[in-house]
Amino acid sequence: MRWLPAHWSLWSAPAVVIGYVLAVDALALAVTGISSAGLDATSDDWIRLAVLIVASAIHVEAGRDIERLRRKVAEGTTSVNLQSVWTFAAVLILPLSLAIAVSAFTSLHSWARRRRSMPHRVVFSASTLILASAVAAMCLHTINPGSHPGYTGGLIGLVAVVGAAVAYWFINYALVVGAVMLSNPNAPAHKALGQRSDQLIVAGGLGLGLATSLTLEAEPWLTITLLITVLGLHRALLVGQFQSSARTDPLTGLANAVFWHEIAAKELERAHDNESSLVVLYLDLDHFKAINDSHGHQAGDDVLKAIAATLEQEVRAEDLVGRLGGEEFAILLPNTDAGDTVYPAERIRRRIASLVTTVTTPHGSLDIDGLTCSIGTATYPTAGRSLDVLLMAADNATYAAKNAGRNRVVAAPTNPATS
């Protein structure tokens, strides 16, 4: 019975979150009521409504399995949602009240089949789509007054559709971001904003929505081909997210240990075939536990993300940075000789020592400086000919750097077995 409003977990949220969510829901309900008054729909409108609802349902059902996989490996990441293909098409081609019906159906059907989101979030999501649809419809009729919904041709028609698409995106995006920021006031703003690349996918969905509306008006049967196109794109996008999540560290975005080892092994084979050198840097942050103990794990996570961003800035495009676990990082430097290792390692060490990181603590934001690291280096083939031996040599060199006082770079000695 958790779907009943009395059992919603929303009521345990801060008052500002409850007020924000209820205000959005109430406004969406008012818009729905107003738009339904005096509905004047043709038989063609009802047919198009049915087509869009069926297409949306097929889309949800076809994507269930891959969505389940994605959630298992990408928990907490921004998801790609191409349902705007159907909801925006409805805005362009149907009276507002019927377009709202498509948005409500899409949200409720997705929740009913997946049952992953809490009910109040589903209602809020549907409300944001309803308000986005209403503002988009207003843009259409304001820019091109008295016109039939949708693209009417010419420059004015194009401006109207683009304005509606921008309004639809902005209202939905802004309302969702507002809810996320209010629910997590101490979290960095970029978390609420999500990935920039996702907005390009949303733009693509809106473009396909325009194509769907034009197809429904001109050649309704061709909508089937658009549905197949959307299903193919959706699966490709989600599989891409699945693969990306499987090879990246969720906190830092760097290569995870499995993927780093996989690439390092391939580069080692290439170095062997080409008789070239390769270098592994093993980096361990000094006294990192003290940050967690003094300021909390969120502060520690903020530091790790800042270190990860710094490492990516300090290496070449062909190098690979990975997080092996905790505060330990590995950097693969293909086509690098032992003599060329000291400079990049020292540059990384100095850059981290000068880093000032703003972290989130239970008592607010705080700037942390004075971070240091110990770096061990190992070169193929002088320090070892296998990846395991190279990593062990680099790890031992890191321990030597720590034993020598930390905040320094130590190179692994030549391995007699390689001579």
C-alpha positions in Angstrom: 0.0 0.0 0.0 3.0 2.3 -0.3 1.4 4.0 -3.3 -1.2 5.6 -1.0 -0.3 9.2 -0.2 -0.4 8.6 3.5 2.4 6.1 3.2 4.7 8.2 1.0 8.3 8.7 2.3 8.0 12.3 1.2 6.5 13.3 4.6 9.9 12.5 6.3 11.7 15.0 4.0 12.6 18.6 5.1 9.7 21.0 5.1 11.2 23.0 2.2 11.3 19.8 0.0 7.7 18.9 0.9 6.5 22.4 0.1 8.4 22.5 -3.2 7.1 19.0 -4.4 3.5 19.7 -3.3 3.5 23.2 -5.0 4.7 21.6 -8.3 2.1 18.8 -8.0 -0.7 21.3 -7.2 0.2 23.5 -10.1 0.3 20.6 -12.5 -3.1 19.5 -11.2 -4.5 23.0 -11.8 -3.1 23.1 -15.3 -4.7 19.7 -16.0 -8.1 20.9 -14.8 -8.0 24.1 -16.8 -6.8 22.4 -20.0 -9.6 19.8 -19.7 -12.3 22.4 -19.6 -14.0 22.8 -23.0 -11.9 20.1 -24.7 -12.5 20.1 -28.4 -10.9 17.0 -29.9 -11.4 15.5 -33.3 -11.5 11.8 -34.2 -8.0 12.2 -35.6 -6.8 13.6 -32.3 -8.1 10.5 -30.4 -6.5 8.2 -32.9 -3.1 10.0 -32.6 -3.5 9.8 -28.8 -3.9 6.1 -29.0 -0.9 5.7 -31.3 1.3 7.7 -29.0 0.2 5.8 -25.9 0.7 2.4 -27.6 4.1 3.4 -28.9 5.2 4.7 -25.5 4.0 1.4 -23.9 5.9 -0.7 -26.4 9.0 1.5 -25.7 8.8 0.9 -22.0 8.2 -2.8 -22.3 11.0 -3.3 -24.8 13.5 -1.5 -22.6 12.7 -3.3 -19.3 15.5 -5.9 -19.4 18.3 -3.5 -20.4 17.0 -0.9 -17.9 17.3 -3.6 -15.1 20.9 -4.3 -16.1 21.8 -0.7 -16.2 20.4 0.0 -12.7 22.5 -2.8 -11.3 25.8 -1.4 -12.5 25.0 2.3 -12.7 23.1 3.0 -9.5 22.9 6.7 -8.8 24.0 7.9 -12.3 21.9 10.1 -14.6 19.7 7.9 -16.7 18.9 8.6 -20.3 15.1 8.9 -21.0 13.9 9.0 -24.6 10.2 9.0 -23.6 10.2 12.7 -24.7 9.9 11.3 -28.2 6.2 10.5 -27.4 5.4 13.2 -24.9 6.8 16.1 -27.0 5.2 14.7 -30.1 1.9 14.9 -28.2 2.5 18.5 -27.4 3.1 19.3 -31.0 0.1 17.5 -32.5 -2.6 17.2 -29.8 -4.7 19.5 -27.7 -3.0 20.2 -24.4 -5.3 18.1 -22.3 -4.6 15.0 -24.5 -0.9 15.8 -24.5 -1.1 15.8 -20.7 -2.8 12.4 -20.8 0.2 11.0 -22.8 2.7 12.4 -20.2 0.7 11.0 -17.3 0.3 7.6 -18.9 4.0 7.4 -19.8 5.1 8.2 -16.2 2.6 5.9 -14.5 3.2 3.0 -16.9 7.0 3.2 -16.4 6.5 3.1 -12.6 4.0 0.3 -12.7 6.3 -1.9 -14.8 9.5 -1.2 -12.9 8.4 -0.2 -9.4 11.8 1.2 -8.6 10.9 4.8 -7.8 9.0 5.9 -4.7 5.4 6.9 -5.6 5.8 10.6 -4.8 8.7 10.8 -7.2 6.6 9.4 -10.0 3.8 11.9 -9.3 6.4 14.7 -9.2 8.0 13.5 -12.5 4.6 13.4 -14.2 3.9 16.9 -12.8 7.1 18.3 -14.3 6.2 16.8 -17.7 2.7 18.3 -17.5 4.1 21.8 -16.7 6.7 21.4 -19.4 4.0 20.5 -21.9 1.9 23.5 -20.9 4.7 26.0 -21.2 5.7 24.4 -24.6 2.1 24.7 -25.8 2.1 28.4 -24.7 5.2 29.0 -26.7 3.7 27.4 -29.8 0.6 29.6 -29.7 2.5 32.8 -28.6 5.0 32.7 -31.4 2.5 31.5 -34.0 -0.9 32.5 -32.7 -4.1 30.8 -33.9 -2.1 28.0 -35.6 -2.8 24.3 -35.3 -0.4 22.6 -32.9 2.8 21.5 -34.4 5.1 22.6 -37.2 3.2 24.8 -39.6 6.0 25.4 -42.1 8.2 28.4 -42.8 10.5 30.4 -40.6 7.9 31.3 -38.0 6.8 27.6 -37.7 10.4 26.6 -37.2 11.0 29.3 -34.5 7.8 28.2 -32.8 8.8 24.5 -32.6 12.3 25.3 -31.5 11.0 27.7 -28.8 8.6 25.0 -27.6 11.3 22.4 -27.5 13.6 24.7 -25.4 10.8 25.6 -23.1 9.8 21.9 -22.7 13.4 21.0 -21.8 14.1 23.9 -19.5 10.9 23.6 -17.4 11.4 19.9 -16.9 15.1 20.1 -16.3 14.9 23.1 -13.9 12.1 21.6 -11.8 14.0 18.3 -11.4 17.3 20.0 -10.6 15.5 22.2 -8.0 14.1 19.2 -6.3 17.5 17.4 -6.2 19.3 20.5 -4.8 16.7 21.0 -2.1 16.9 17.3 -1.1 20.7 17.4 -1.0 21.7 20.9 0.0 25.3 19.9 0.9 26.0 18.0 -2.3 28.0 19.7 -5.0 25.8 21.5 -7.6 27.3 19.6 -10.5 25.7 16.4 -9.1 22.3 17.8 -9.5 23.0 19.2 -13.0 24.0 15.7 -14.3 26.2 15.1 -17.3 26.3 17.5 -20.1 26.2 14.7 -22.7 22.8 13.7 -21.4 21.3 17.0 -22.5 22.4 16.2 -26.1 20.4 13.0 -25.8 17.4 14.8 -24.6 17.7 17.2 -27.5 17.8 14.2 -29.8 14.6 12.9 -28.2 12.9 16.2 -28.8 14.0 16.2 -32.4 12.6 12.7 -32.8 9.4 13.9 -31.2 9.1 16.5 -34.0 9.7 13.8 -36.6 7.0 11.7 -34.9 4.5 14.5 -35.0 5.1 15.2 -38.7 4.9 11.5 -39.5 1.6 11.0 -37.7 0.1 13.9 -39.7 1.4 12.9 -43.1 1.9 9.1 -43.1 0.7 7.6 -39.8 1.8 4.0 -40.7 5.4 5.2 -40.9 5.3 5.8 -37.2 6.2 2.1 -36.9 9.6 2.8 -38.4 10.2 5.6 -36.0 9.3 3.3 -33.1 11.9 0.8 -34.3 14.5 3.6 -34.6 13.8 4.8 -31.0 14.0 1.3 -29.6 17.3 0.7 -31.4 18.8 4.1 -30.2 17.5 3.5 -26.6 19.1 0.1 -26.4 22.4 1.4 -27.8 22.5 4.3 -25.4 21.7 2.1 -22.4 24.2 -0.6 -23.4 26.8 2.2 -23.8 26.0 3.3 -20.2 26.2 -0.3 -19.0 29.6 -0.7 -20.6 30.9 2.6 -19.4 29.7 1.8 -15.8 31.3 -1.6 -15.9 34.8 -0.1 -16.7 34.8 3.1 -14.7 35.1 3.9 -11.0 31.7 5.3 -9.9 33.3 7.9 -7.5 36.1 9.4 -9.6 35.1 8.5 -13.2 38.6 7.0 -13.7 39.2 3.5 -15.1 38.4 0.9 -12.4 41.0 -1.7 -11.4 39.6 -4.4 -13.8 39.6 -2.2 -16.8 43.0 -0.6 -16.0 44.6 -4.0 -15.8 42.9 -5.1 -19.0 44.3 -2.1 -20.9 47.7 -2.3 -19.2 48.0 -5.9 -20.3 47.3 -5.0 -23.9 49.8 -2.1 -23.8 52.4 -4.5 -22.3 51.9 -6.9 -25.2 52.3 -4.0 -27.7 55.5 -2.8 -25.9 56.8 -6.4 -26.2 56.0 -6.6 -29.9 57.4 -3.2 -30.7 60.4 -3.6 -28.4 59.5 -0.3 -26.7 59.4 0.9 -23.1 56.4 1.4 -20.8 56.1 2.9 -17.4 53.7 2.3 -14.5 53.3 4.9 -11.8 51.8 3.8 -8.5 50.5 6.7 -6.4 49.3 6.6 -2.8 48.0 9.6 -0.9 49.8 10.3 2.3 47.8 10.4 5.6 44.5 10.1 3.8 42.8 8.3 6.7 43.2 11.5 8.7 40.9 13.4 6.3 38.1 10.8 6.8 38.6 10.7 10.5 38.6 14.5 10.9 36.1 15.6 8.4 34.0 12.6 7.4 33.8 10.3 4.4 32.1 12.9 2.2 35.2 15.1 2.5 37.4 12.1 1.7 35.3 11.5 -1.4 35.6 15.1 -2.5 39.4 14.9 -2.1 39.6 11.7 -4.2 37.5 13.3 -7.0 39.8 16.4 -7.0 42.9 14.1 -7.1 41.4 12.2 -10.0 40.6 15.4 -12.0 44.2 16.6 -11.3 45.7 13.4 -12.5 43.8 13.4 -15.7 44.9 17.0 -16.4 48.6 16.1 -15.9 48.8 13.1 -18.2 48.9 12.7 -22.0 45.9 11.7 -24.1 47.4 8.2 -24.6 48.1 7.6 -20.9 45.6 5.8 -18.7 44.8 6.7 -15.1 43.0 4.2 -12.9 41.8 4.0 -9.3 42.9 0.6 -7.9 41.1 1.1 -4.6 40.9 3.4 -1.6 43.4 6.2 -2.1 45.6 4.2 -4.5 45.9 5.2 -8.2 47.9 3.7 -11.1 49.0 5.6 -14.2 50.0 3.8 -17.3 52.5 5.6 -19.6 53.0 3.8 -22.9 56.0 4.5 -25.1 57.9 6.0 -22.2 61.5 5.4 -21.2 62.8 5.3 -17.6 64.7 8.5 -18.2 61.4 10.3 -19.1 59.6 9.2 -16.0 60.9 11.5 -13.3 59.5 14.7 -14.8 55.9 13.7 -15.1 56.0 11.9 -11.8 57.5 14.9 -10.1 55.0 17.2 -11.8 52.1 15.2 -10.5 53.6 15.2 -7.0 54.1 18.9 -7.0 50.6 19.6 -8.4 49.0 17.5 -5.7 51.1 19.2 -3.0 49.8 22.6 -4.2 46.1 21.5 -4.5 43.5 23.3 -2.5 40.2 21.3 -2.4 36.8 22.5 -1.1 35.1 19.7 0.7 31.8 19.1 2.3 31.8 18.3 6.1 29.0 17.9 8.6 29.7 21.5 9.7 29.7 23.0 6.2 32.3 23.6 3.5 36.0 23.6 4.2 39.2 24.1 2.2 41.8 21.4 2.6 45.4 22.0 1.5 48.8 20.4 2.2 47.9 17.1 0.5 50.9 15.0 -0.4 51.4 11.7 -2.2 54.1 9.1 -2.5 54.8 7.8 -6.0 56.6 4.6 -7.1 57.6 4.1 -10.7 58.5 0.9 -12.6 59.7 0.6 -16.2 59.2 -2.2 -18.7 61.4 -4.2 -19.3 64.1 -3.2 -16.8 61.9 -3.5 -13.7 59.9 -6.5 -14.9 58.5 -8.1 -18.0 55.0 -9.1 -16.7 52.3 -6.8 -15.5 52.2 -8.4 -12.1 56.0 -8.0 -11.6 55.8 -4.4 -12.8 52.9 -3.5 -10.4 54.8 -5.2 -7.5 57.9 -3.3 -8.3 56.0 0.0 -8.5 54.2 -0.8 -5.2 57.4 -1.6 -3.5 58.9 1.7 -4.7 55.8 3.5 -3.3 56.5 1.9 0.1 60.1 3.0 -0.2 58.9 6.6 -0.8 56.7 6.4 2.3 59.5 5.0 4.4 61.8 7.7 3.2 59.5 10.4 4.5 56.6 10.5 2.1 55.9 13.2 -0.5 58.5 12.0 -3.0 59.1 9.8 -6.1 61.1 6.6 -6.0 62.0 4.5 -9.0 62.0 0.7 -8.8 65.5 -0.7 -9.3 66.4 -2.9 -12.3 65.2 -6.5 -11.8 68.1 -8.9 -12.2 65.8 -11.4 -13.8 65.3 -9.1 -16.7 69.0 -8.6 -17.4 
